[in-house]
Amino acid sequence: MTNIPILKAGDKVSIISTARKVEPEEMKAAVGLLSGWGLRVVVPEGLYAAENQFAGSDSHRARMLQEALDDSGIRAIFCARGGYGTVRIIDRIDFSRFAESPKWIVGYSDVTVLHSHIHRHFGLPTLHATMPIHMSAAPNADTETLHDVLFGKKIDYSWEPHALDRAGEAEGVVVGGNLSILYSLCGSPSAIDTKGKILLIEDLDEYLYHIDRMMRNLDRCGMLEGLAGLIVGGMTDMHDNKVPFGSTAEEIVSEVVSRYGFPVAFHAPFGHTVGANLALPLGTKIRLSVSHLKKSRIFAS
C-alpha cells in the first residue's frame, strides 16, 4: 500500500488503548493470533491501566500512543478496543515522526478519530479493521482480511445488492468510518475533507432520529456534496422511540443523499458485526461498482 510498509514475519507490532480499558484475559486471543502470523507483539507497560471507564488517564493513554508512534521498530499499532476516549487525547499527539516513517494504525469505531485526523493532516493510509477485543483463535473474514491487507494483498470485496442501492461506478480515495464520530468531528481540526472521495459510514446502538440528525448535519456541513460515492456499512442494533420515527437507518441515509447523483451501496461488510467487518485501507484509492442486477463490489484501484 502507498506509503505504508508491508508487514513480514518478525516485525514488531504494538497493542495500545486510546479509549476504554481492557483486561489481560481479553487480549490473549489477539496476542496469540498476531504471534501466529509471525509478528512480535509488544504489550506496553500500562496497557491494563484503568481510570473509571478509560484505559488510564488521558495523559497515560496519550503517552502509550505517542511512544508507539515514535518507535521506528513498531510497524503497526492495533487499538485494543473502541468505546469513547480518543478525542480526549488527539490534540496531545505529535505525529511528526509518524509522518516521516508511517505505519499501520488499525481499528474502527472510536478509532475513527485517528483515521480522520491523519487523513486530513497527512494524507496517509490507515486501516479500518477489527480490533484485539474482537479477535479469536477461530478464523473469520475479519481477521483473514486483516492479515491479507497487512501482508500486502490488495482488497477485492463484493456483497449482495440492497433495494435502496443507487447504481453507478466510482473511483476515489476511501475515507470515513463511524458516523457518530464523523458527526462529532464536524468543524474541528480533525474533520475530513470528503470532496471527490468515496465515503464509508457505519454505526451501532443509535436512535433512528439521531441517525437522521447526524446525516443532515453532514449534509449541511458540505460533507456529502461532491462525493464520488457512498458505502453504507452496518447500521447495527438501531433503536426507536415509542412514537416511531417511521424510517429505517438505511431509508434515512437514502433520503438525505437523494438529491445527489453518486452511487450508493448499502449493507457493506464493514462495521460492528463480528465476521462482517472486513479490513479496509482508508486513505487509498478504490473503485466502487453498484448494480441492482449483481453484487456491489469494491477493489483496489
RODREN-136560 format. One record per residue (C-alpha): residue number from 1; y, z, x. Coordinates in pm, 1 decimal, always signed. Example, Ala and Ser with C-alpha at 12.3 -4.5 7.8 and 13.67 -1.06 7.14 Angstrom:
# residues 2
<atom pos="1" c2="-450.0" c3="+780.0" c1="+1230.0"/>
<atom pos="2" c2="-106.0" c3="+714.0" c1="+1367.0"/>
This chain:
# residues 301
<atom pos="1" c2="+0.0" c3="+0.0" c1="+0.0"/>
<atom pos="2" c2="+354.6" c3="-69.3" c1="+108.5"/>
<atom pos="3" c2="+490.5" c3="+193.1" c1="+349.6"/>
<atom pos="4" c2="+202.5" c3="+439.1" c1="+293.2"/>
<atom pos="5" c2="-81.0" c3="+459.4" c1="+545.9"/>
<atom pos="6" c2="-431.7" c3="+405.7" c1="+408.7"/>
<atom pos="7" c2="-644.4" c3="+717.3" c1="+447.3"/>
<atom pos="8" c2="-956.0" c3="+723.9" c1="+658.4"/>
<atom pos="9" c2="-1227.5" c3="+976.9" c1="+732.0"/>
<atom pos="10" c2="-1095.0" c3="+1260.0" c1="+948.7"/>
<atom pos="11" c2="-741.7" c3="+1250.9" c1="+808.1"/>
<atom pos="12" c2="-579.3" c3="+1581.6" c1="+712.6"/>
<atom pos="13" c2="-456.8" c3="+1636.7" c1="+358.6"/>
<atom pos="14" c2="-293.5" c3="+1940.7" c1="+203.2"/>
<atom pos="15" c2="-312.0" c3="+2111.8" c1="-135.9"/>
<atom pos="16" c2="+8.2" c3="+2286.7" c1="-241.6"/>
<atom pos="17" c2="+153.9" c3="+2401.7" c1="-572.1"/>
<atom pos="18" c2="+509.4" c3="+2324.0" c1="-676.9"/>
<atom pos="19" c2="+470.0" c3="+2473.3" c1="-1023.9"/>
<atom pos="20" c2="+213.6" c3="+2702.4" c1="-1188.6"/>
<atom pos="21" c2="-7.9" c3="+2943.6" c1="-999.5"/>
<atom pos="22" c2="-372.5" c3="+2870.7" c1="-921.9"/>
<atom pos="23" c2="-676.9" c3="+3080.7" c1="-837.0"/>
<atom pos="24" c2="-911.5" c3="+3020.6" c1="-541.7"/>
<atom pos="25" c2="-1202.2" c3="+2951.1" c1="-777.6"/>
<atom pos="26" c2="-1001.4" c3="+2674.4" c1="-944.9"/>
<atom pos="27" c2="-961.7" c3="+2486.0" c1="-615.9"/>
<atom pos="28" c2="-1324.0" c3="+2498.5" c1="-493.1"/>
<atom pos="29" c2="-1432.3" c3="+2176.4" c1="-659.8"/>
<atom pos="30" c2="-1132.9" c3="+1984.4" c1="-527.9"/>
<atom pos="31" c2="-1178.7" c3="+2108.8" c1="-171.8"/>
<atom pos="32" c2="-1544.2" c3="+2010.7" c1="-190.9"/>
<atom pos="33" c2="-1470.5" c3="+1667.6" c1="-335.3"/>
<atom pos="34" c2="-1199.3" c3="+1579.4" c1="-84.1"/>
<atom pos="35" c2="-1407.9" c3="+1712.1" c1="+204.0"/>
<atom pos="36" c2="-1693.6" c3="+1496.2" c1="+80.6"/>
<atom pos="37" c2="-1469.1" c3="+1193.4" c1="+125.5"/>
<atom pos="38" c2="-1443.7" c3="+1283.9" c1="+494.6"/>
<atom pos="39" c2="-1096.4" c3="+1434.1" c1="+466.4"/>
<atom pos="40" c2="-992.1" c3="+1757.5" c1="+636.7"/>
<atom pos="41" c2="-842.6" c3="+1972.0" c1="+363.3"/>
<atom pos="42" c2="-561.6" c3="+2209.8" c1="+457.7"/>
<atom pos="43" c2="-519.4" c3="+2502.8" c1="+220.0"/>
<atom pos="44" c2="-193.6" c3="+2664.6" c1="+334.3"/>
<atom pos="45" c2="-146.9" c3="+3035.3" c1="+352.5"/>
<atom pos="46" c2="+21.8" c3="+3137.0" c1="+33.3"/>
<atom pos="47" c2="-127.2" c3="+2873.3" c1="-198.2"/>
<atom pos="48" c2="-258.4" c3="+3154.2" c1="-417.6"/>
<atom pos="49" c2="+67.0" c3="+3349.5" c1="-431.9"/>
<atom pos="50" c2="+184.7" c3="+3441.2" c1="-779.9"/>
<atom pos="51" c2="+516.1" c3="+3534.6" c1="-936.2"/>
<atom pos="52" c2="+477.2" c3="+3550.2" c1="-1312.3"/>
<atom pos="53" c2="+356.5" c3="+3202.1" c1="-1412.4"/>
<atom pos="54" c2="+459.7" c3="+3040.2" c1="-1083.9"/>
<atom pos="55" c2="+269.5" c3="+2991.5" c1="-757.8"/>
<atom pos="56" c2="+506.6" c3="+3230.7" c1="-585.2"/>
<atom pos="57" c2="+884.8" c3="+3238.3" c1="-581.3"/>
<atom pos="58" c2="+1096.4" c3="+2924.9" c1="-579.8"/>
<atom pos="59" c2="+1164.9" c3="+2967.7" c1="-208.9"/>
<atom pos="60" c2="+794.8" c3="+3016.8" c1="-138.6"/>
<atom pos="61" c2="+690.5" c3="+2702.0" c1="-326.3"/>
<atom pos="62" c2="+970.8" c3="+2502.4" c1="-165.7"/>
<atom pos="63" c2="+857.7" c3="+2619.5" c1="+177.1"/>
<atom pos="64" c2="+497.6" c3="+2511.4" c1="+109.3"/>
<atom pos="65" c2="+612.0" c3="+2164.4" c1="+6.4"/>
<atom pos="66" c2="+862.0" c3="+2134.2" c1="+292.4"/>
<atom pos="67" c2="+604.4" c3="+2227.1" c1="+555.4"/>
<atom pos="68" c2="+357.4" c3="+1971.8" c1="+419.8"/>
<atom pos="69" c2="+624.9" c3="+1701.8" c1="+408.5"/>
<atom pos="70" c2="+736.6" c3="+1774.1" c1="+765.7"/>
<atom pos="71" c2="+386.2" c3="+1793.4" c1="+916.8"/>
<atom pos="72" c2="+318.7" c3="+1448.3" c1="+1060.7"/>
<atom pos="73" c2="-51.8" c3="+1530.0" c1="+1077.3"/>
<atom pos="74" c2="-75.5" c3="+1564.3" c1="+697.1"/>
<atom pos="75" c2="-147.2" c3="+1222.2" c1="+546.2"/>
<atom pos="76" c2="-143.8" c3="+1314.7" c1="+175.5"/>
<atom pos="77" c2="-15.4" c3="+1604.3" c1="-34.6"/>
<atom pos="78" c2="-204.5" c3="+1698.4" c1="-350.0"/>
<atom pos="79" c2="-10.4" c3="+1903.5" c1="-602.1"/>
<atom pos="80" c2="-262.8" c3="+2159.0" c1="-727.4"/>
<atom pos="81" c2="-151.4" c3="+2151.5" c1="-1089.7"/>
<atom pos="82" c2="+139.3" c3="+2085.0" c1="-1320.7"/>
<atom pos="83" c2="+287.4" c3="+2316.9" c1="-1580.0"/>
<atom pos="84" c2="+651.5" c3="+2385.8" c1="-1501.8"/>
<atom pos="85" c2="+849.8" c3="+2465.9" c1="-1191.0"/>
<atom pos="86" c2="+903.3" c3="+2159.8" c1="-969.3"/>
<atom pos="87" c2="+1257.5" c3="+2101.7" c1="-1095.6"/>
<atom pos="88" c2="+1347.5" c3="+2454.0" c1="-980.2"/>
<atom pos="89" c2="+1283.5" c3="+2358.8" c1="-616.6"/>
<atom pos="90" c2="+1364.1" c3="+1987.4" c1="-589.4"/>
<atom pos="91" c2="+1721.3" c3="+2042.6" c1="-465.7"/>
<atom pos="92" c2="+1596.5" c3="+2268.9" c1="-185.0"/>
<atom pos="93" c2="+1381.4" c3="+1995.0" c1="-28.8"/>
<atom pos="94" c2="+1481.4" c3="+1786.4" c1="+273.2"/>
<atom pos="95" c2="+1296.2" c3="+1453.6" c1="+251.3"/>
<atom pos="96" c2="+1433.0" c3="+1306.2" c1="+575.8"/>
<atom pos="97" c2="+1111.4" c3="+1343.8" c1="+778.8"/>
<atom pos="98" c2="+905.5" c3="+1225.8" c1="+483.7"/>
<atom pos="99" c2="+1121.9" c3="+913.9" c1="+457.6"/>
<atom pos="100" c2="+1065.6" c3="+841.1" c1="+826.1"/>
<atom pos="101" c2="+690.1" c3="+899.4" c1="+804.1"/>
<atom pos="102" c2="+577.1" c3="+858.4" c1="+441.4"/>
<atom pos="103" c2="+256.0" c3="+999.0" c1="+299.0"/>
<atom pos="104" c2="+99.6" c3="+1003.4" c1="-44.2"/>
<atom pos="105" c2="+225.8" c3="+1264.9" c1="-287.7"/>
<atom pos="106" c2="-37.1" c3="+1296.2" c1="-559.6"/>
<atom pos="107" c2="-7.9" c3="+1439.5" c1="-910.3"/>
<atom pos="108" c2="+120.5" c3="+1385.6" c1="-1261.3"/>
<atom pos="109" c2="+282.6" c3="+1581.4" c1="-1546.1"/>
<atom pos="110" c2="+538.6" c3="+1818.6" c1="-1385.8"/>
<atom pos="111" c2="+496.0" c3="+1627.1" c1="-1057.3"/>
<atom pos="112" c2="+695.5" c3="+1350.8" c1="-1230.0"/>
<atom pos="113" c2="+998.1" c3="+1533.4" c1="-1085.4"/>
<atom pos="114" c2="+884.3" c3="+1438.4" c1="-734.8"/>
<atom pos="115" c2="+786.9" c3="+1084.2" c1="-833.5"/>
<atom pos="116" c2="+1122.2" c3="+1021.3" c1="-996.5"/>
<atom pos="117" c2="+1333.7" c3="+1180.9" c1="-722.4"/>
<atom pos="118" c2="+1153.2" c3="+995.3" c1="-442.7"/>
<atom pos="119" c2="+1172.6" c3="+660.0" c1="-619.9"/>
<atom pos="120" c2="+1543.3" c3="+698.2" c1="-687.0"/>
<atom pos="121" c2="+1645.4" c3="+801.9" c1="-336.6"/>
<atom pos="122" c2="+1386.8" c3="+643.1" c1="-107.6"/>
<atom pos="123" c2="+1205.1" c3="+368.5" c1="-297.0"/>
<atom pos="124" c2="+871.0" c3="+486.5" c1="-161.1"/>
<atom pos="125" c2="+537.9" c3="+479.8" c1="-346.6"/>
<atom pos="126" c2="+384.1" c3="+797.4" c1="-486.2"/>
<atom pos="127" c2="+54.6" c3="+840.7" c1="-667.1"/>
<atom pos="128" c2="+31.4" c3="+928.8" c1="-1036.6"/>
<atom pos="129" c2="-321.4" c3="+1067.3" c1="-1049.0"/>
<atom pos="130" c2="-545.3" c3="+1359.6" c1="-1132.7"/>
<atom pos="131" c2="-482.3" c3="+1691.7" c1="-959.2"/>
<atom pos="132" c2="-710.9" c3="+1950.0" c1="-793.8"/>
<atom pos="133" c2="-708.5" c3="+2175.0" c1="-1102.9"/>
<atom pos="134" c2="-894.1" c3="+1898.1" c1="-1291.4"/>
<atom pos="135" c2="-1129.9" c3="+1779.2" c1="-1017.5"/>
<atom pos="136" c2="-1501.0" c3="+1843.0" c1="-1040.4"/>
<atom pos="137" c2="-1808.9" c3="+1759.0" c1="-838.3"/>
<atom pos="138" c2="-1925.9" c3="+1523.6" c1="-1113.9"/>
<atom pos="139" c2="-1780.2" c3="+1175.5" c1="-1062.7"/>
<atom pos="140" c2="-1546.2" c3="+1028.3" c1="-1323.0"/>
<atom pos="141" c2="-1298.1" c3="+744.0" c1="-1341.1"/>
<atom pos="142" c2="-1007.5" c3="+971.0" c1="-1243.6"/>
<atom pos="143" c2="-1148.5" c3="+1076.4" c1="-907.9"/>
<atom pos="144" c2="-1315.8" c3="+742.3" c1="-838.7"/>
<atom pos="145" c2="-987.7" c3="+553.0" c1="-876.8"/>
<atom pos="146" c2="-806.0" c3="+824.3" c1="-679.6"/>
<atom pos="147" c2="-1045.7" c3="+769.5" c1="-390.7"/>
<atom pos="148" c2="-1010.7" c3="+392.4" c1="-417.7"/>
<atom pos="149" c2="-629.4" c3="+393.5" c1="-404.0"/>
<atom pos="150" c2="-610.0" c3="+648.6" c1="-122.5"/>
<atom pos="151" c2="-850.7" c3="+443.5" c1="+86.2"/>
<atom pos="152" c2="-669.7" c3="+114.8" c1="+29.5"/>
<atom pos="153" c2="-825.1" c3="-56.5" c1="-271.9"/>
<atom pos="154" c2="-583.7" c3="-242.5" c1="-499.0"/>
<atom pos="155" c2="-575.7" c3="-146.4" c1="-865.2"/>
<atom pos="156" c2="-709.6" c3="-366.8" c1="-1144.9"/>
<atom pos="157" c2="-742.7" c3="-182.4" c1="-1478.2"/>
<atom pos="158" c2="-799.1" c3="-300.5" c1="-1834.3"/>
<atom pos="159" c2="-830.0" c3="-128.2" c1="-2171.5"/>
<atom pos="160" c2="-876.2" c3="-214.2" c1="-2537.8"/>
<atom pos="161" c2="-583.6" c3="-361.9" c1="-2732.9"/>
<atom pos="162" c2="-390.8" c3="-149.2" c1="-2981.0"/>
<atom pos="163" c2="-246.8" c3="-258.0" c1="-3315.2"/>
<atom pos="164" c2="+107.7" c3="-176.0" c1="-3200.2"/>
<atom pos="165" c2="+85.8" c3="-365.7" c1="-2870.8"/>
<atom pos="166" c2="+356.7" c3="-625.6" c1="-2810.8"/>
<atom pos="167" c2="+206.6" c3="-924.4" c1="-2632.2"/>
<atom pos="168" c2="+353.9" c3="-1067.1" c1="-2316.6"/>
<atom pos="169" c2="+339.1" c3="-1084.6" c1="-1938.0"/>
<atom pos="170" c2="+549.2" c3="-885.1" c1="-1694.3"/>
<atom pos="171" c2="+579.5" c3="-828.0" c1="-1323.9"/>
<atom pos="172" c2="+773.3" c3="-547.7" c1="-1160.4"/>
<atom pos="173" c2="+767.9" c3="-214.9" c1="-982.3"/>
<atom pos="174" c2="+597.8" c3="+50.1" c1="-1196.4"/>
<atom pos="175" c2="+779.6" c3="+383.3" c1="-1236.0"/>
<atom pos="176" c2="+775.9" c3="+677.4" c1="-1474.6"/>
<atom pos="177" c2="+530.2" c3="+948.6" c1="-1568.6"/>
<atom pos="178" c2="+558.3" c3="+1234.3" c1="-1814.9"/>
<atom pos="179" c2="+803.2" c3="+1160.6" c1="-2096.6"/>
<atom pos="180" c2="+925.0" c3="+1519.6" c1="-2129.0"/>
<atom pos="181" c2="+1007.2" c3="+1533.2" c1="-1758.7"/>
<atom pos="182" c2="+1179.4" c3="+1193.8" c1="-1757.2"/>
<atom pos="183" c2="+1387.1" c3="+1314.0" c1="-2053.6"/>
<atom pos="184" c2="+1476.2" c3="+1639.5" c1="-1875.7"/>
<atom pos="185" c2="+1594.9" c3="+1449.8" c1="-1566.5"/>
<atom pos="186" c2="+1837.2" c3="+1221.3" c1="-1753.0"/>
<atom pos="187" c2="+2182.5" c3="+1244.4" c1="-1597.7"/>
<atom pos="188" c2="+2056.5" c3="+1431.1" c1="-1291.2"/>
<atom pos="189" c2="+2028.9" c3="+1312.9" c1="-928.6"/>
<atom pos="190" c2="+1654.9" c3="+1270.7" c1="-988.7"/>
<atom pos="191" c2="+1676.1" c3="+1029.5" c1="-1283.6"/>
<atom pos="192" c2="+1514.9" c3="+694.2" c1="-1210.1"/>
<atom pos="193" c2="+1668.5" c3="+350.2" c1="-1234.4"/>
<atom pos="194" c2="+1442.0" c3="+153.0" c1="-1467.5"/>
<atom pos="195" c2="+1619.8" c3="-184.0" c1="-1468.5"/>
<atom pos="196" c2="+1368.3" c3="-462.6" c1="-1409.7"/>
<atom pos="197" c2="+1084.5" c3="-209.3" c1="-1378.6"/>
<atom pos="198" c2="+765.1" c3="-151.0" c1="-1572.3"/>
<atom pos="199" c2="+791.4" c3="+198.4" c1="-1720.3"/>
<atom pos="200" c2="+495.2" c3="+430.8" c1="-1775.2"/>
<atom pos="201" c2="+525.5" c3="+718.7" c1="-2023.0"/>
<atom pos="202" c2="+271.3" c3="+977.6" c1="-2138.2"/>
<atom pos="203" c2="+285.9" c3="+1325.9" c1="-2286.3"/>
<atom pos="204" c2="+93.5" c3="+1627.6" c1="-2410.5"/>
<atom pos="205" c2="+132.9" c3="+1903.0" c1="-2668.5"/>
<atom pos="206" c2="+465.0" c3="+1793.9" c1="-2816.5"/>
<atom pos="207" c2="+601.7" c3="+1787.5" c1="-3170.3"/>
<atom pos="208" c2="+643.9" c3="+1438.7" c1="-3311.3"/>
<atom pos="209" c2="+1013.5" c3="+1490.2" c1="-3381.3"/>
<atom pos="210" c2="+1058.0" c3="+1577.7" c1="-3013.5"/>
<atom pos="211" c2="+889.8" c3="+1251.6" c1="-2910.4"/>
<atom pos="212" c2="+1146.0" c3="+1075.9" c1="-3130.0"/>
<atom pos="213" c2="+1431.1" c3="+1277.5" c1="-2975.5"/>
<atom pos="214" c2="+1318.4" c3="+1201.1" c1="-2621.1"/>
<atom pos="215" c2="+1265.1" c3="+829.9" c1="-2680.4"/>
<atom pos="216" c2="+1603.8" c3="+792.1" c1="-2844.5"/>
<atom pos="217" c2="+1769.4" c3="+976.7" c1="-2558.6"/>
<atom pos="218" c2="+1603.7" c3="+747.1" c1="-2303.2"/>
<atom pos="219" c2="+1732.9" c3="+454.8" c1="-2507.5"/>
<atom pos="220" c2="+2087.6" c3="+594.6" c1="-2527.9"/>
<atom pos="221" c2="+2082.3" c3="+658.7" c1="-2151.9"/>
<atom pos="222" c2="+2004.3" c3="+291.1" c1="-2090.7"/>
<atom pos="223" c2="+1655.4" c3="+353.2" c1="-1954.0"/>
<atom pos="224" c2="+1486.2" c3="+111.6" c1="-2197.8"/>
<atom pos="225" c2="+1735.0" c3="-173.4" c1="-2178.0"/>
<atom pos="226" c2="+1635.6" c3="-420.6" c1="-1909.7"/>
<atom pos="227" c2="+1276.7" c3="-302.6" c1="-1872.1"/>
<atom pos="228" c2="+1025.9" c3="-563.4" c1="-1760.3"/>
<atom pos="229" c2="+752.1" c3="-389.3" c1="-1957.7"/>
<atom pos="230" c2="+636.1" c3="-58.1" c1="-2105.8"/>
<atom pos="231" c2="+299.5" c3="+114.3" c1="-2060.9"/>
<atom pos="232" c2="+230.1" c3="+397.2" c1="-2304.2"/>
<atom pos="233" c2="-43.1" c3="+628.3" c1="-2179.5"/>
<atom pos="234" c2="-199.5" c3="+918.4" c1="-2360.9"/>
<atom pos="235" c2="+3.0" c3="+1087.2" c1="-2632.5"/>
<atom pos="236" c2="-234.5" c3="+1380.3" c1="-2647.1"/>
<atom pos="237" c2="-253.9" c3="+1677.4" c1="-2887.4"/>
<atom pos="238" c2="+62.4" c3="+1595.9" c1="-3075.6"/>
<atom pos="239" c2="+191.8" c3="+1839.8" c1="-3341.5"/>
<atom pos="240" c2="+371.9" c3="+1800.7" c1="-3670.6"/>
<atom pos="241" c2="+580.4" c3="+2032.3" c1="-3889.3"/>
<atom pos="242" c2="+482.8" c3="+2147.5" c1="-4238.4"/>
<atom pos="243" c2="+706.4" c3="+1871.3" c1="-4367.0"/>
<atom pos="244" c2="+553.6" c3="+1568.5" c1="-4189.0"/>
<atom pos="245" c2="+764.9" c3="+1359.5" c1="-3957.5"/>
<atom pos="246" c2="+599.9" c3="+1051.0" c1="-4102.3"/>
<atom pos="247" c2="+508.3" c3="+858.8" c1="-3787.5"/>
<atom pos="248" c2="+258.3" c3="+891.5" c1="-3506.1"/>
<atom pos="249" c2="+380.1" c3="+918.1" c1="-3147.9"/>
<atom pos="250" c2="+282.8" c3="+556.0" c1="-3093.1"/>
<atom pos="251" c2="+472.9" c3="+445.3" c1="-3403.2"/>
<atom pos="252" c2="+779.1" c3="+636.0" c1="-3285.2"/>
<atom pos="253" c2="+773.7" c3="+462.1" c1="-2947.3"/>
<atom pos="254" c2="+716.4" c3="+124.6" c1="-3112.4"/>
<atom pos="255" c2="+1013.3" c3="+171.6" c1="-3346.0"/>
<atom pos="256" c2="+1253.0" c3="+279.4" c1="-3070.5"/>
<atom pos="257" c2="+1170.8" c3="-22.2" c1="-2849.8"/>
<atom pos="258" c2="+1152.6" c3="-270.7" c1="-3138.2"/>
<atom pos="259" c2="+1490.8" c3="-426.4" c1="-3055.4"/>
<atom pos="260" c2="+1376.9" c3="-523.7" c1="-2706.1"/>
<atom pos="261" c2="+1154.7" c3="-813.7" c1="-2608.3"/>
<atom pos="262" c2="+945.9" c3="-675.5" c1="-2321.3"/>
<atom pos="263" c2="+565.9" c3="-641.7" c1="-2353.6"/>
<atom pos="264" c2="+433.6" c3="-301.4" c1="-2461.3"/>
<atom pos="265" c2="+78.3" c3="-174.9" c1="-2405.3"/>
<atom pos="266" c2="-42.7" c3="+137.0" c1="-2587.7"/>
<atom pos="267" c2="-336.0" c3="+373.9" c1="-2521.3"/>
<atom pos="268" c2="-330.7" c3="+301.1" c1="-2147.7"/>
<atom pos="269" c2="-568.4" c3="+522.1" c1="-1942.7"/>
<atom pos="270" c2="-304.4" c3="+745.7" c1="-1788.3"/>
<atom pos="271" c2="-217.4" c3="+1099.0" c1="-1896.2"/>
<atom pos="272" c2="-353.7" c3="+1438.8" c1="-1991.4"/>
<atom pos="273" c2="-712.4" c3="+1337.7" c1="-2070.3"/>
<atom pos="274" c2="-982.7" c3="+1403.2" c1="-1811.9"/>
<atom pos="275" c2="-1169.5" c3="+1080.4" c1="-1740.2"/>
<atom pos="276" c2="-881.1" c3="+869.0" c1="-1872.7"/>
<atom pos="277" c2="-616.6" c3="+937.6" c1="-1609.6"/>
<atom pos="278" c2="-664.6" c3="+659.4" c1="-1358.8"/>
<atom pos="279" c2="-481.2" c3="+661.1" c1="-1027.9"/>
<atom pos="280" c2="-163.2" c3="+454.5" c1="-1048.2"/>
<atom pos="281" c2="+54.5" c3="+398.8" c1="-740.2"/>
<atom pos="282" c2="+407.7" c3="+431.6" c1="-873.4"/>
<atom pos="283" c2="+678.0" c3="+250.5" c1="-681.6"/>
<atom pos="284" c2="+455.2" c3="-51.8" c1="-619.6"/>
<atom pos="285" c2="+469.2" c3="-394.6" c1="-779.3"/>
<atom pos="286" c2="+217.0" c3="-470.6" c1="-1053.5"/>
<atom pos="287" c2="+150.9" c3="-732.5" c1="-1318.0"/>
<atom pos="288" c2="+111.0" c3="-632.7" c1="-1682.9"/>
<atom pos="289" c2="-70.4" c3="-855.1" c1="-1931.6"/>
<atom pos="290" c2="-75.6" c3="-765.2" c1="-2302.4"/>
<atom pos="291" c2="-252.7" c3="-965.8" c1="-2572.0"/>
<atom pos="292" c2="-379.9" c3="-892.1" c1="-2922.4"/>
<atom pos="293" c2="-687.0" c3="-1105.0" c1="-2850.0"/>
<atom pos="294" c2="-811.7" c3="-939.7" c1="-2531.5"/>
<atom pos="295" c2="-779.9" c3="-621.7" c1="-2328.8"/>
<atom pos="296" c2="-448.8" c3="-516.9" c1="-2180.8"/>
<atom pos="297" c2="-454.2" c3="-532.7" c1="-1804.2"/>
<atom pos="298" c2="-251.9" c3="-418.8" c1="-1504.8"/>
<atom pos="299" c2="-323.8" c3="-519.1" c1="-1149.4"/>
<atom pos="300" c2="-156.1" c3="-512.4" c1="-811.5"/>
<atom pos="301" c2="+88.9" c3="-793.4" c1="-767.1"/>
